[in-house]
Amino acid sequence: MKRVTGIGGIFFKAKDTPALLAWYKRHLGIDVQQWGGTAFNWIDSEGNPTGGSTVWSIGPDEGDQFDPSNASFMVNYRVEDLYALVAVLKQEGCNVLEKIDDSEYGKFAWVIDPEGNKVELWQPPAGQ
């Protein structure tokens, strides 16, 4: 069974979201959109789209999206079979959070790594 197949997104907390977004846009050229991030579309070595993307987003340093982690970031990893991977991670003794979301955006589950970072696992909808 494949486990992680790629990075679906990287999410950051910010004390001053507009200022941090402006910094990334100005100094690193990231095309920050109105919703607070961007999607980097995947391309092959010739520059042709390959049908995937990696989301990059910055949001306010509030709310519980990253709980129970105290980290200021969370990485979202793409997986092929979320339910099978969650079962294996539980068998291996990993700290898998009980909640699994299944929505139009795909299936999501979370695991806490040994350093206390919350890791998001994402099985995209079919065809993405």
DSSP file (Angstrom, degrees, kcal/mol; ACC not computed):
  #  RESIDUE AA STRUCTURE BP1 BP2  ACC     N-H-->O    O-->H-N    N-H-->O    O-->H-N    TCO  KAPPA ALPHA  PHI   PSI    X-CA   Y-CA   Z-CA
    1    1 A M              0   0    0      0, 0.0     2,-0.2     0, 0.0     0, 0.0   0.000 360.0 360.0 360.0 129.7    0.0    0.0    0.0
    2    2 A K        -     0   0    0      1,-0.2    79,-0.3     3,-0.0    78,-0.3  -0.530 360.0-170.5 -71.1 145.8    1.3    3.4   -0.9
    3    3 A R        +     0   0    0      1,-0.4    77,-0.7    -2,-0.2     2,-0.4   0.705  64.8  12.9-101.6 -93.0    1.2    5.8    2.0
    4    4 A V  E     +A   79   0A   0     75,-0.2    -1,-0.4     1,-0.1    75,-0.2  -0.729  55.8 178.6 -88.7 134.5    2.0    9.4    1.1
    5    5 A T  E     -     0   0A   0     73,-2.9     2,-0.3    -2,-0.4    74,-0.2   0.489  62.3 -38.5-111.2  -8.1    1.9   10.3   -2.6
    6    6 A G  E     -A   78   0A   0     72,-0.9    72,-2.5     0, 0.0     2,-0.6  -0.966  69.8 -69.6 169.3-179.7    2.6   14.0   -2.4
    7    7 A I  E     -A   77   0A   0     -2,-0.3    70,-0.3    70,-0.3     3,-0.1  -0.890  33.2-176.9-101.2 122.2    2.1   17.3   -0.6
    8    8 A G  E     -     0   0A   0     68,-2.5    47,-2.9    -2,-0.6     2,-0.3   0.780  64.0 -21.8 -86.6 -30.2   -1.5   18.6   -0.9
    9    9 A G  E     -Ab  76  55A   0     67,-1.8    67,-3.3    45,-0.3     2,-0.4  -0.979  43.5-139.2-173.6 160.4   -0.9   21.8    1.1
   10   10 A I  E     -Ab  75  56A   0     45,-2.3    47,-2.3    -2,-0.3     2,-0.4  -0.997  23.6-167.8-131.5 126.5    1.1   23.8    3.6
   11   11 A F  E     -Ab  74  57A   0     63,-2.7    63,-2.1    -2,-0.4     2,-0.3  -0.951   2.4-170.0-123.4 133.6   -0.8   25.9    6.1
   12   12 A F  E     -Ab  73  58A   0     45,-2.4    47,-2.5    -2,-0.4     2,-0.3  -0.899  17.3-136.6-121.8 148.4    0.7   28.6    8.4
   13   13 A K  E     - b   0  59A   0     59,-2.8     2,-0.4    -2,-0.3    48,-0.2  -0.787  25.0-164.2 -94.2 148.3   -0.6   30.7   11.3
   14   14 A A  E     - b   0  60A   0     45,-2.0    47,-1.7    -2,-0.3     3,-0.4  -0.994  27.9-151.0-136.0 142.6    0.3   34.3   11.3
   15   15 A K  S    S+     0   0    0     -2,-0.4     2,-0.3     1,-0.3    -1,-0.1   0.844 106.9  24.0 -73.8 -35.0    0.2   37.0   14.0
   16   16 A D  S  > S-     0   0    0      1,-0.2     4,-2.4    -3,-0.1    -1,-0.3  -0.762  77.0-178.0-130.8  83.8   -0.4   39.6   11.3
   17   17 A T  H  > S+     0   0    0     -3,-0.4     4,-2.8    -2,-0.3     5,-0.3   0.896  78.8  48.7 -54.8 -51.8   -1.9   37.8    8.3
   18   18 A P  H  > S+     0   0    0      0, 0.0     4,-2.2     0, 0.0    -1,-0.2   0.904 113.9  47.3 -59.1 -40.0   -2.1   40.7    5.8
   19   19 A A  H  > S+     0   0    0      2,-0.2     4,-2.1     1,-0.2    -2,-0.2   0.910 113.8  46.8 -67.3 -41.5    1.5   41.8    6.5
   20   20 A L  H  X S+     0   0    0     -4,-2.4     4,-2.3     2,-0.2     5,-0.2   0.916 112.3  49.7 -68.3 -42.1    2.9   38.2    6.2
   21   21 A L  H  X S+     0   0    0     -4,-2.8     4,-2.3    -5,-0.2    -1,-0.2   0.917 110.8  50.8 -59.9 -42.9    0.9   37.6    3.0
   22   22 A A  H  X S+     0   0    0     -4,-2.2     4,-2.9    -5,-0.3     5,-0.2   0.884 108.2  52.8 -62.6 -39.1    2.2   40.9    1.5
   23   23 A W  H  X>S+     0   0    0     -4,-2.1     4,-3.0     2,-0.2     5,-0.6   0.943 110.6  46.0 -61.5 -48.4    5.8   39.9    2.4
   24   24 A Y  H  X5S+     0   0    0     -4,-2.3     6,-1.6     1,-0.2     4,-1.4   0.887 115.2  47.8 -63.1 -38.4    5.5   36.5    0.6
   25   25 A K  H  X5S+     0   0    0     -4,-2.3     4,-0.8     4,-0.2    -2,-0.2   0.941 118.7  39.1 -66.7 -47.3    3.9   38.2   -2.4
   26   26 A R  H  <5S+     0   0    0     -4,-2.9    -2,-0.2    -5,-0.2    -3,-0.2   0.940 127.4  29.4 -69.7 -49.1    6.5   41.0   -2.6
   27   27 A H  H  <5S+     0   0    0     -4,-3.0    -3,-0.2    -5,-0.2    -2,-0.2   0.788 132.9  27.9 -90.3 -28.6    9.7   39.1   -1.8
   28   28 A L  H  <<S-     0   0    0     -4,-1.4    -3,-0.2    -5,-0.6    -2,-0.1   0.469  97.3-124.7-112.3  -3.7    9.0   35.6   -3.0
   29   29 A G     <  +     0   0    0     -4,-0.8     2,-0.4    -5,-0.4    -4,-0.2   0.729  46.5 165.9  71.8  21.8    6.5   36.4   -5.8
   30   30 A I        -     0   0    0     -6,-1.6     2,-2.1    -9,-0.1    -1,-0.2  -0.593  41.9-127.0 -74.7 128.8    3.8   34.1   -4.5
   31   31 A D        -     0   0    0     -2,-0.4     2,-0.2     8,-0.0     8,-0.2  -0.505  32.1-162.8 -77.9  77.9    0.5   34.9   -6.3
   32   32 A V        -     0   0    0     -2,-2.1     6,-0.2   -11,-0.2     2,-0.1  -0.460   4.8-151.2 -69.3 127.1   -1.5   35.4   -3.1
   33   33 A Q    >   -     0   0    0      4,-3.3     3,-2.1    -2,-0.2     4,-0.3  -0.454  30.9 -96.0 -94.8 169.7   -5.3   35.2   -3.8
   34   34 A Q  T 3  S+     0   0    0      1,-0.3    -1,-0.1     2,-0.1    -2,-0.1   0.779 120.4  62.6 -55.8 -30.8   -8.1   36.9   -1.9
   35   35 A W  T 3  S-     0   0    0      2,-0.2    -1,-0.3     1,-0.1     3,-0.1   0.507 124.3 -96.3 -79.6  -3.1   -8.7   33.8    0.2
   36   36 A G  S <  S+     0   0    0     -3,-2.1    22,-2.5     1,-0.3     2,-0.3   0.658  90.8  33.1 103.6  17.3   -5.3   34.0    1.8
   37   37 A G  E     -C   57   0A   0     -4,-0.3    -4,-3.3    20,-0.2    -1,-0.3  -0.896  67.0-115.6-169.0-160.7   -3.1   31.7   -0.3
   38   38 A T  E     -C   56   0A   0     18,-2.5    18,-2.8    -2,-0.3     2,-0.5  -0.957  16.2-124.7-151.3 166.0   -2.4   30.2   -3.7
   39   39 A A  E     -C   55   0A   0     -2,-0.3     2,-0.8    16,-0.2    16,-0.2  -0.982  17.8-148.4-118.4 120.3   -2.5   26.8   -5.5
   40   40 A F  E     -C   54   0A   0     14,-3.1    14,-2.1    -2,-0.5     2,-0.3  -0.790  20.0-141.5 -86.7 111.5    0.8   25.8   -7.2
   41   41 A N  E     -C   53   0A   0     -2,-0.8    12,-0.3    12,-0.2     2,-0.2  -0.549  17.4-118.2 -77.1 137.6   -0.3   23.7  -10.2
   42   42 A W  E     -     0   0A   0     10,-3.1     8,-2.0    -2,-0.3     9,-0.5  -0.502  35.3-179.4 -77.4 140.5    1.8   20.7  -10.9
   43   43 A I  E     -C   49   0A   0      6,-0.3     2,-0.1    -2,-0.2    10,-0.0  -0.945  22.9-121.2-135.5 158.6    3.6   20.6  -14.3
   44   44 A D    >   -     0   0    0      4,-2.5     3,-2.1    -2,-0.3     6,-0.1  -0.246  49.2 -81.4 -87.9-175.3    5.9   18.1  -16.0
   45   45 A S  T 3  S+     0   0    0      1,-0.3    -1,-0.1     2,-0.1    -2,-0.0   0.691 131.7  51.8 -64.4 -18.6    9.5   18.8  -17.1
   46   46 A E  T 3  S-     0   0    0      2,-0.1    -1,-0.3     0, 0.0     0, 0.0   0.421 122.0-104.5 -94.7   0.3    8.1   20.4  -20.3
   47   47 A G  S <  S+     0   0    0     -3,-2.1    -2,-0.1     1,-0.3     3,-0.0   0.592  72.9 142.8  88.8  11.0    5.8   22.7  -18.4
   48   48 A N        -     0   0    0      1,-0.1    -4,-2.5     2,-0.0    -1,-0.3  -0.674  57.8-104.2 -86.2 138.4    2.6   20.8  -19.2
   49   49 A P  E     - C   0  43A   0      0, 0.0    -6,-0.3     0, 0.0    -1,-0.1  -0.299  26.2-165.8 -60.1 142.4   -0.1   20.6  -16.5
   50   50 A T  E     -     0   0A   0     -8,-2.0    -7,-0.1     2,-0.3     3,-0.1   0.347  46.4-102.8-112.7   3.4   -0.2   17.2  -14.8
   51   51 A G  E    S+     0   0A   0     -9,-0.5     2,-0.3     1,-0.3    -8,-0.1   0.616  86.2  88.3  92.3  12.0   -3.6   17.6  -13.0
   52   52 A G  E     -     0   0A   0    -10,-0.3   -10,-3.1     2,-0.0     2,-0.3  -0.853  47.9-166.7-134.2 172.1   -2.6   18.3   -9.4
   53   53 A S  E     - C   0  41A   0     -2,-0.3     2,-0.5   -12,-0.3   -12,-0.2  -0.984  17.9-134.7-153.8 161.7   -1.8   21.2   -7.2
   54   54 A T  E     - C   0  40A   0    -14,-2.1   -14,-3.1    -2,-0.3     2,-0.3  -0.992  24.7-140.8-120.7 124.4   -0.3   22.1   -3.8
   55   55 A V  E     -bC   9  39A   0    -47,-2.9   -45,-2.3    -2,-0.5     2,-0.4  -0.638  14.0-169.1 -86.5 140.8   -2.1   24.7   -1.8
   56   56 A W  E     +bC  10  38A   0    -18,-2.8   -18,-2.5    -2,-0.3     2,-0.3  -0.999  17.6 167.0-129.1 125.6   -0.2   27.2    0.2
   57   57 A S  E     -bC  11  37A   0    -47,-2.3   -45,-2.4    -2,-0.4     2,-0.4  -0.997  25.7-159.9-148.0 145.0   -2.1   29.3    2.7
   58   58 A I  E     +b   12   0A   0    -22,-2.5   -45,-0.2    -2,-0.3    15,-0.0  -0.988  22.1 170.0-122.9 134.2   -1.6   31.7    5.7
   59   59 A G  E     -b   13   0A   0    -47,-2.5   -45,-2.0    -2,-0.4   -43,-0.1  -0.845  39.8 -66.2-136.2 173.9   -4.4   32.4    8.2
   60   60 A P  E     -b   14   0A   0      0, 0.0     2,-2.1     0, 0.0   -45,-0.2  -0.207  45.2-113.8 -62.8 150.8   -4.8   34.1   11.5
   61   61 A D  S    S+     0   0    0    -47,-1.7     2,-0.3   -48,-0.2   -48,-0.1  -0.404  89.7  81.2 -81.6  60.3   -3.2   32.8   14.7
   62   62 A E        +     0   0    0     -2,-2.1     3,-0.3   -48,-0.0     2,-0.1  -0.942  58.1  54.8-154.6 170.8   -6.5   31.9   16.2
   63   63 A G  S    S-     0   0    0     -2,-0.3     3,-0.2     1,-0.2     4,-0.0  -0.263  82.1 -88.4  86.5-179.5   -9.1   29.1   16.0
   64   64 A D  S >  S+     0   0    0      1,-0.1     3,-0.9     2,-0.1    -1,-0.2   0.169  81.6 116.6-118.6  17.2   -8.6   25.4   16.5
   65   65 A Q  T 3  S+     0   0    0     -3,-0.3    -1,-0.1     1,-0.3    -2,-0.1   0.828  87.5  37.7 -57.1 -34.1   -7.7   24.1   13.0
   66   66 A F  T >  S+     0   0    0     -3,-0.2     3,-1.9     3,-0.1    -1,-0.3   0.507  97.5 158.8 -97.0  -5.6   -4.2   23.0   14.2
   67   67 A D  T <   +     0   0    0     -3,-0.9     3,-0.1     1,-0.3    -3,-0.1  -0.288  55.5  28.8 -60.3 145.4   -5.3   21.8   17.7
   68   68 A P  T 3  S+     0   0    0      0, 0.0    -1,-0.3     0, 0.0     2,-0.1  -0.967 111.3  80.4 -88.0   9.6   -4.1   19.9   19.6
   69   69 A S    <   -     0   0    0     -3,-1.9    48,-0.1     1,-0.1    -3,-0.1  -0.431  60.8-154.6 -74.3 149.0   -0.7   20.9   18.2
   70   70 A N        +     0   0    0     46,-0.3    -1,-0.1    -2,-0.1    47,-0.1   0.356  57.9 120.1 -97.9   2.1    1.0   24.2   19.2
   71   71 A A        -     0   0    0     45,-0.3    -5,-0.1    -5,-0.2    -2,-0.0  -0.240  66.8-134.3 -67.3 156.0    2.9   24.4   15.9
   72   72 A S  S    S+     0   0    0    -60,-0.1   -59,-2.8   -59,-0.1     2,-0.3   0.235  85.0  44.9 -94.4  13.0    2.4   27.4   13.7
   73   73 A F  E     -A   12   0A   0    -61,-0.2     2,-0.3    -7,-0.1    45,-0.3  -0.954  58.6-161.8-147.2 164.2    2.1   25.2   10.6
   74   74 A M  E     -A   11   0A   0    -63,-2.1   -63,-2.7    -2,-0.3     2,-0.4  -0.954  13.1-146.1-149.3 134.7    0.4   22.1    9.3
   75   75 A V  E     -Ad  10 119A   0     43,-0.5    45,-2.4    -2,-0.3     2,-0.6  -0.853   8.5-150.0-101.8 137.0    1.4   20.0    6.3
   76   76 A N  E     -Ad   9 120A   0    -67,-3.3   -68,-2.5    -2,-0.4   -67,-1.8  -0.932  13.9-160.8-106.1 121.3   -1.3   18.2    4.3
   77   77 A Y  E     -Ad   7 121A   0     43,-3.1    45,-2.8    -2,-0.6     2,-0.3  -0.872  14.7-128.4-106.4 135.3   -0.2   15.0    2.6
   78   78 A R  E     -Ad   6 122A   0    -72,-2.5   -73,-2.9    -2,-0.4   -72,-0.9  -0.592  30.6-178.0 -76.3 139.5   -2.0   13.4   -0.3
   79   79 A V  E     -A    4   0A   0     43,-2.4     3,-0.2    -2,-0.3   -75,-0.2  -0.938  29.1-139.9-135.3 159.4   -2.8    9.7    0.1
   80   80 A E  S    S+     0   0    0    -77,-0.7     2,-0.4    -2,-0.3    -1,-0.1   0.856  95.4  20.9 -87.9 -37.9   -4.4    7.1   -2.1
   81   81 A D     >  -     0   0    0    -79,-0.3     4,-2.4   -78,-0.2    -1,-0.2  -0.794  64.9-178.1-137.5  91.0   -6.5    5.2    0.5
   82   82 A L  H  > S+     0   0    0     -2,-0.4     4,-2.8    -3,-0.2     5,-0.2   0.908  81.8  49.3 -58.9 -48.7   -7.2    7.2    3.6
   83   83 A Y  H  > S+     0   0    0      1,-0.2     4,-2.0     2,-0.2    -1,-0.2   0.893 112.6  47.7 -63.1 -40.0   -9.2    4.6    5.5
   84   84 A A  H  > S+     0   0    0      2,-0.2     4,-2.1     1,-0.2    -1,-0.2   0.915 113.5  48.2 -66.1 -42.0   -6.6    1.9    4.9
   85   85 A L  H  X S+     0   0    0     -4,-2.4     4,-2.9     2,-0.2     5,-0.2   0.915 109.8  51.9 -65.8 -42.4   -3.8    4.2    5.9
   86   86 A V  H  X S+     0   0    0     -4,-2.8     4,-2.3     1,-0.2    -1,-0.2   0.917 109.6  50.3 -59.0 -43.1   -5.6    5.3    9.1
   87   87 A A  H  X S+     0   0    0     -4,-2.0     4,-2.1    -5,-0.2    -1,-0.2   0.919 112.4  46.6 -61.6 -43.9   -6.1    1.6   10.1
   88   88 A V  H  X S+     0   0    0     -4,-2.1     4,-1.9     2,-0.2    -2,-0.2   0.920 110.8  51.9 -65.1 -44.2   -2.4    0.8    9.5
   89   89 A L  H  <>S+     0   0    0     -4,-2.9     5,-2.6     1,-0.2    -1,-0.2   0.892 109.9  49.5 -61.3 -39.3   -1.3    3.9   11.5
   90   90 A K  H ><5S+     0   0    0     -4,-2.3     3,-1.6    -5,-0.2    -1,-0.2   0.921 109.5  51.4 -64.0 -43.4   -3.5    2.9   14.4
   91   91 A Q  H 3<5S+     0   0    0     -4,-2.1    -1,-0.2     1,-0.3    -2,-0.2   0.834 107.0  54.8 -61.4 -31.9   -2.1   -0.7   14.3
   92   92 A E  T 3<5S-     0   0    0     -4,-1.9    -1,-0.3    -5,-0.1    -2,-0.2   0.432 121.7-108.7 -83.4   1.3    1.4    0.8   14.4
   93   93 A G  T < 5 +     0   0    0     -3,-1.6    -3,-0.2     1,-0.2    -2,-0.1   0.636  63.4 155.8  85.2  14.5    0.5    2.8   17.6
   94   94 A C      < -     0   0    0     -5,-2.6     2,-1.6    -6,-0.2    -1,-0.2  -0.371  54.5-108.5 -73.2 154.8    0.4    6.3   16.0
   95   95 A N  E     +E  112   0A   0     17,-0.7    17,-2.7    -2,-0.1     2,-0.5  -0.642  48.5 176.9 -84.5  83.8   -1.6    9.0   17.6
   96   96 A V  E     -E  111   0A   0     -2,-1.6    15,-0.3    15,-0.2     2,-0.1  -0.787  28.7-126.1 -93.3 127.4   -4.4    9.2   15.0
   97   97 A L  E     -     0   0A   0     13,-2.4    13,-0.4    -2,-0.5    -1,-0.0  -0.469  16.6-129.1 -71.1 145.5   -7.3   11.6   15.8
   98   98 A E  E    S+     0   0A   0     -2,-0.1     2,-0.2    11,-0.1    -1,-0.1   0.786  78.3  95.2 -68.9 -29.2  -10.7    9.9   15.7
   99   99 A K  E     -     0   0A   0     11,-0.0    11,-0.5    10,-0.0     2,-0.4  -0.440  48.1-179.3 -72.0 132.0  -12.3   12.5   13.4
  100  100 A I  E     -E  109   0A   0     -2,-0.2     2,-0.4     9,-0.1     9,-0.2  -0.998  12.5-153.7-127.3 127.5  -12.5   11.7    9.7
  101  101 A D  E     -E  108   0A   0      7,-2.3     7,-2.9    -2,-0.4     2,-0.5  -0.838   9.4-172.9-101.6 137.5  -14.1   14.2    7.3
  102  102 A D  E     +E  107   0A   0     -2,-0.4     5,-0.2     5,-0.2     2,-0.2  -0.954  27.8 140.2-128.7 110.1  -15.6   13.1    4.0
  103  103 A S  E >   -E  106   0A   0      3,-2.8     3,-1.7    -2,-0.5    -2,-0.0  -0.723  69.3 -79.7-138.5-175.7  -16.7   16.0    1.8
  104  104 A E  T 3  S+     0   0    0      1,-0.3     3,-0.1    -2,-0.2    -2,-0.0   0.706 127.2  58.1 -63.0 -19.1  -16.8   17.3   -1.7
  105  105 A Y  T 3  S-     0   0    0      1,-0.3     2,-0.3    19,-0.1    -1,-0.3   0.487 120.6 -98.1 -89.4  -4.9  -13.1   18.2   -1.3
  106  106 A G  E <   -E  103   0A   0     -3,-1.7    -3,-2.8    18,-0.2     2,-0.4  -0.785  52.4 -44.4 122.3-166.4  -12.1   14.7   -0.4
  107  107 A K  E     -EF 102 123A   0     16,-2.4    16,-2.7    -2,-0.3     2,-0.4  -0.883  52.0-168.4-109.1 136.9  -11.5   12.6    2.7
  108  108 A F  E     +EF 101 122A   0     -7,-2.9    -7,-2.3    -2,-0.4     2,-0.3  -0.968  12.9 164.2-129.6 139.5   -9.4   14.1    5.6
  109  109 A A  E     -EF 100 121A   0     12,-2.1    12,-3.4    -2,-0.4     2,-0.4  -0.941  21.3-139.9-143.9 165.5   -7.9   12.5    8.7
  110  110 A W  E     - F   0 120A   0    -11,-0.5   -13,-2.4   -13,-0.4     2,-0.3  -0.973  13.1-176.0-135.4 145.1   -5.2   13.7   11.2
  111  111 A V  E     -EF  96 119A   0      8,-2.1     8,-3.0    -2,-0.4     2,-0.5  -0.976  23.0-131.6-134.9 147.7   -2.3   12.2   13.0
  112  112 A I  E     -EF  95 118A   0    -17,-2.7   -17,-0.7    -2,-0.3     6,-0.2  -0.892  23.6-140.2-102.0 125.0    0.0   13.7   15.6
  113  113 A D    >   -     0   0    0      4,-2.7     3,-2.3    -2,-0.5     6,-0.0  -0.264  33.9 -93.4 -78.0 171.8    3.7   13.1   14.9
  114  114 A P  T 3  S+     0   0    0      0, 0.0    -1,-0.1     0, 0.0    -2,-0.0   0.688 126.2  55.7 -61.4 -18.2    6.2   12.4   17.8
  115  115 A E  T 3  S-     0   0    0      2,-0.1    -2,-0.0     0, 0.0    -3,-0.0   0.417 122.6-104.0 -92.0   1.0    7.1   16.1   18.1
  116  116 A G  S <  S+     0   0    0     -3,-2.3   -45,-0.3     1,-0.3     2,-0.3   0.556  72.0 145.0  90.4   8.5    3.4   17.0   18.6
  117  117 A N        -     0   0    0    -48,-0.1    -4,-2.7   -47,-0.1     2,-0.5  -0.639  49.5-126.8 -81.9 135.6    2.8   18.4   15.1
  118  118 A K  E     - F   0 112A   0     -2,-0.3   -43,-0.5   -45,-0.3     2,-0.5  -0.702  25.5-163.0 -81.0 129.0   -0.6   17.9   13.6
  119  119 A V  E     -dF  75 111A   0     -8,-3.0    -8,-2.1    -2,-0.5     2,-0.5  -0.953   7.2-145.3-116.4 130.1   -0.4   16.2   10.2
  120  120 A E  E     -dF  76 110A   0    -45,-2.4   -43,-3.1    -2,-0.5     2,-0.4  -0.828   7.6-158.9 -98.8 132.2   -3.3   16.3    7.8
  121  121 A L  E     -dF  77 109A   0    -12,-3.4   -12,-2.1    -2,-0.5     2,-0.4  -0.926  13.3-171.4-108.4 133.6   -3.9   13.3    5.5
  122  122 A W  E     -dF  78 108A   0    -45,-2.8   -43,-2.4    -2,-0.4   -14,-0.2  -0.981  20.9-166.6-135.5 123.2   -6.0   13.9    2.4
  123  123 A Q  E     - F   0 107A   0    -16,-2.7   -16,-2.4    -2,-0.4   -43,-0.1  -0.926  30.9-139.6-102.9 107.6   -7.5   11.6   -0.2
  124  124 A P        -     0   0    0      0, 0.0   -18,-0.2     0, 0.0     3,-0.1  -0.162  28.3 -88.3 -63.2 159.6   -8.6   13.9   -3.0
  125  125 A P    >   -     0   0    0      0, 0.0     3,-1.8     0, 0.0   -21,-0.0  -0.275  64.5 -73.3 -60.2 156.7  -11.8   13.2   -4.8
  126  126 A A  T 3  S+     0   0    0      1,-0.2    -3,-0.0     2,-0.1   -20,-0.0  -0.242 121.1  24.8 -52.8 135.4  -11.6   10.9   -7.8
  127  127 A G  T 3         0   0    0     -3,-0.1    -1,-0.2     1,-0.0     0, 0.0   0.426 360.0 360.0  90.0  -0.5   -9.9   12.5  -10.8
  128  128 A Q    <         0   0    0     -3,-1.8   -75,-0.2    -4,-0.1    -2,-0.1   0.416 360.0 360.0-110.7 360.0   -7.9   15.1   -8.8
